[in-house]
Amino acid sequence: MALFTFRLPDIGEGISEAEIVGWHVKVGDRVEEDQPIADMMTDKATVEMESPVAGVVTRLAGEVGDQIAIGAMLVEIEVEGEAEAAGGERPSEEEIAAETPGAGEIEPHPLNEIMTSSVRPEPVEGQDGGFDKLSPNGGGPAGERVLASPAVRARAKDLGIDLAQVKASGDHIRHSDLDAFLLYRAGQGYRPAGQRMKRADEVIKVIGLRRRIAENMAASKRHIPHFSYVEEIDVTELERMRAQLNGERGDRPKLTMLPLLIAALCRALPDFPMLNARYDGEAGVVTRFGAVHLGIATQTDAGLMAPVIRDAQDMNIWQLASEIRRLADAARSGKAKAEELSGSTLTLTSLGALGGVATTPVINRPEVAIIGPNRVIERPVFRGREVVPAKLMNLSISCDHRVVDGWDAANFVQAVKRLLEMPVLLFAD
């Protein structure tokens, strides 16, 4: 028997180290050749590492979240054959300690899964036309007759209410009686405000994509002097046009606000090239791009990602809608390619129906601007002397004040506002 040391290979140009974001094996496991053993994350992508040999795992480089240098020991495997043929002699403890942090015979400990469930009791119909006496476990003392419908009893259990303490307004307890009881005990200080939230403290290691996000956001706020500008836009006509287009879309994807907003951005940007740019602060160089490569901030289970629509200016609204859906699905399923997650020149971030009144998004460094549409709200507005309902949306923009002046940012948003309030202009030559 001999030991084979699998060292982390060069997995990308300019990459000096990678982070362990997941182990597929543990010490003592039998692995076969080409079997996945670990997931490693770089600045550009997550790469699945496969075992080059078959054998038994005897040593792992570290824990999830550790950074491993290119060329350092990742996994040690006991194989059959001579030591020379198997990859050399076992490295010393000093060599291992110098190669990787936390090296040694350490079994991985994946992040704890927080599982929550909400269990509603099955209604048990008894006597009295569907009304039933609660068992001692359900509220009232044994032998005490508490009448309530199955729906009321289920709701009471969900709310943690002992029905024996609820005063019925009639011959049985109703939903209105539960409401009155909740109000009463709130006034009497019956229950602490956050009792249902109390649970054991958790310590969660910040790793993988979440750590990348934290580092990038901190660098952006540390190096970029942000300023934000918010404008209100009447999207009544835009929403009417969108409804018409969706009614005739056939087998094409349903239009949201985003494709129309992207079309407006692409129309306006040629007159404001400083917004579609990147700034290299160390070199003192601004690169203004002729094409719009738009990053679309997308929430995934792993964290926020920004897949990129390449050459957005060359697409029509239906193509934009399809590309938004394709990229979002790829990001959420973890199948987005490295080139689809980098190279943006401007970023659009939207919280959809949760968009709030206004946002102050953080710039996706080294870009110089980020745009955030907010929630569409119907409100009364004046049209001449009449008050009519209108659909209004605030549009937010954050800019790098080192290279973008407030005047330019405001004029750019006004140009986008004009296009969205007269949406027929989006299709004019």
Secondary structure, DSSP 8 states (H G I E B T S, - for coil): -EEEEEE----STT--EEEEEEES--TT-EE-TT-EEEEEE-SS-EEEEE-SS-EEEEEES--TT-EEETTSEEEEEEESS-HHHHTSS---HHHHHHHSTT-BS---------------------TTTT-EE--GGGSS-TT---EE-HHHHHHHHHHT--GGGS--SSSSB-HHHHHHHHHHHHHTT-S-TTGGG----------HHHHHHHHHHHHHHHH--EEEEEEEEE-HHHHHHHHHHHHT-TTS----HHHHHHHHHHHHGGG-GGGSEEEETTTTEEEE-SS--EEE-EEETTEEE--EETTGGG--HHHHHHHHHHHHHHHHHT---GGGSS--SEEE---GGG--S-------TTBSEEEEEEEEEEEEEEETTEEEEEEEEEEEEEEETTT--HHHHHHHHHHHHHHHHSGGGGG--
